[in-house]
Amino acid sequence: MIIALNAAFGRGPGVITIAGTGSIAYGRDAEGRTARAGGRGFAISDEGSGHWIGRTAVARALRSHDGGKDSRLLSAILRDWPATSEEELVQYANATQPPDFARLFPTVLAIADAGEPTAREVLSDAGFELAQLARLILERLFPTPETAIAVAMVGGVFRQSALVRQVFYNEVRAAFPQVCVNPTVVEPVLGALELARSIAHTTSPNAGEAALLP
């Protein structure tokens, strides 16, 4: 969280939402106060994450099957997961050792890009859920904003899904018109490098002299 926040805003205020295998929102105001939302594990949290997308896709594909609808999403899941039938899929999804639902994210993404409505609905709902995480932080840290607030997206779900990015952007902006959402997905490695440089500078015995060098 800290690395990604530094990558997005340096030491300044702002809110990030991270969506990879898991998900979390984290922010800092101008006084340095921080807050987080989500990121409490797959069983009870991590809404909008790759894991959430995979699990939700399985559930909705099976619901469509129960309703007698032909689901291309279900066929794609059966093709890409170690299950060859609805019955095997149910057993695998409910195993004592939970499966890696995040592995299904590329499957959902590919079939959504091909226009499959259930898969597109799952990705759209992921964008909505991620926006709600950001909203919690915005409401806590910036209840009466006087200036524009910066919001950034981080992680593979945002990077790979234009639909998730668009829904996230629309939902955040609808709730907080003063927010400025960075359309470019932030790379946390930039924050790690900046943090490492900062630590090296402050811990070096010659930090003061180094700062005076051209």
ABEGO torsion letter per residue (X at the ends): XAAAAAAAAEABBEBBBBBBABBBBBBBBAAGBBBBBEGAEAAABGBGBAAAAAAAAAAAAAAAAAAGBBBAAAAAAAAABBBABAAAAAAAAABABBBBAAAAAAAAAAAAAAGBAAAAAAAAAAAAAAAAAAAAAAAAABABBABBBBBBBBEAAAAABAAAAAAAAAAAAAABAABBBBABBBBAAAAAAAAAAAAAAAABAAAAAAAABX
